[in-house]
Amino acid sequence: MQTNNHQIVDYDTVLDQEFGKPGTPEREAAEREAFDFYTSQILLDARKEAGMTQAELAKKVHSTKSYISRLEHGEITPSVGLFFQIISALGFEVMFRKQSSPFVY
């Protein structure tokens, strides 16, 4: 990754060099992987903030501790329905808003 005094000058250029141009199979795979990782971190952080164990969460969403662990490690991605069910079980809600950039969280 090219940096200038540890500051990225043009992140799009860095992504293009590392993973190919937008729309290429390599870039799409990298973006899916990034979103999967981000999803796993959302779930992990939300569970910890809720003060709940993996086993407790699994019971609330009729799953297994192993499945929750695999979600949190980014090994698998939950369906949209299960994602909402998990977030709700943790006492959170998801809000939608139009974004100005695909990587605004």
C-alpha positions in Angstrom: 0.0 0.0 0.0 1.4 3.4 -1.0 1.5 5.9 1.8 3.0 9.3 2.3 4.2 9.8 5.9 1.7 7.0 6.8 -1.2 8.9 5.2 -3.0 7.4 2.2 -3.0 9.9 -0.7 -5.5 8.2 -3.0 -7.2 5.2 -1.6 -9.0 4.4 -4.9 -5.6 4.1 -6.6 -4.3 1.8 -3.8 -7.4 -0.4 -4.1 -7.1 -0.5 -7.9 -3.4 -1.6 -7.6 -4.1 -4.1 -4.9 -7.4 -5.7 -6.1 -8.0 -4.4 -9.6 -10.5 -1.9 -11.0 -14.1 -1.8 -9.7 -16.2 -4.4 -11.4 -13.4 -6.9 -11.8 -13.9 -10.3 -10.1 -10.8 -9.7 -7.9 -12.1 -6.4 -6.7 -15.6 -7.7 -6.1 -14.2 -10.6 -4.1 -12.1 -8.2 -2.0 -15.1 -6.0 -1.3 -17.3 -9.0 -0.3 -14.5 -10.1 2.1 -14.2 -6.6 3.6 -18.0 -6.4 4.1 -18.0 -9.9 5.6 -15.3 -8.9 8.1 -17.1 -5.7 8.9 -20.3 -7.6 9.6 -18.5 -10.0 11.9 -17.1 -7.1 13.8 -20.5 -5.4 14.2 -21.9 -8.6 15.6 -19.0 -9.2 17.9 -19.0 -5.6 19.2 -22.7 -5.6 19.7 -22.7 -8.8 21.6 -19.9 -7.6 23.9 -21.6 -4.3 24.5 -24.8 -6.2 25.4 -22.8 -8.2 27.9 -24.0 -11.5 26.4 -22.1 -14.7 25.9 -22.1 -16.5 22.5 -24.1 -19.3 24.2 -26.7 -16.8 25.5 -27.0 -15.2 22.1 -27.2 -18.5 20.3 -30.1 -19.6 22.6 -32.0 -16.4 21.9 -31.8 -16.8 18.1 -32.3 -20.6 18.1 -28.7 -21.3 16.9 -25.6 -22.8 18.4 -22.6 -21.2 20.1 -20.4 -22.7 17.4 -22.4 -20.9 14.7 -22.2 -17.5 16.5 -18.4 -18.0 16.9 -18.1 -18.7 13.2 -20.1 -15.5 12.4 -17.9 -13.5 14.7 -14.7 -14.8 13.2 -15.9 -14.0 9.7 -16.0 -17.6 8.6 -19.6 -17.4 7.5 -22.0 -14.5 6.8 -25.5 -14.5 8.3 -28.5 -14.1 6.1 -30.1 -10.7 6.3 -33.0 -12.1 8.3 -30.6 -13.7 10.9 -28.5 -10.6 11.1 -31.6 -8.5 12.0 -32.7 -11.3 14.5 -29.3 -11.2 16.2 -29.2 -7.4 16.4 -32.7 -7.4 17.9 -31.8 -10.1 20.4 -28.9 -7.9 21.5 -31.2 -5.0 22.1 -30.1 -2.9 19.1 -31.8 -1.7 16.0 -30.6 -1.1 12.5 -31.3 2.2 10.9 -31.0 2.9 7.2 -29.9 6.1 5.6 -28.7 7.1 2.1 -24.9 7.1 2.0 -22.6 9.4 0.1 -19.9 6.8 -0.3 -20.0 3.0 -0.4 -17.5 2.9 2.5 -19.2 5.3 5.0 -20.2 3.4 8.1 
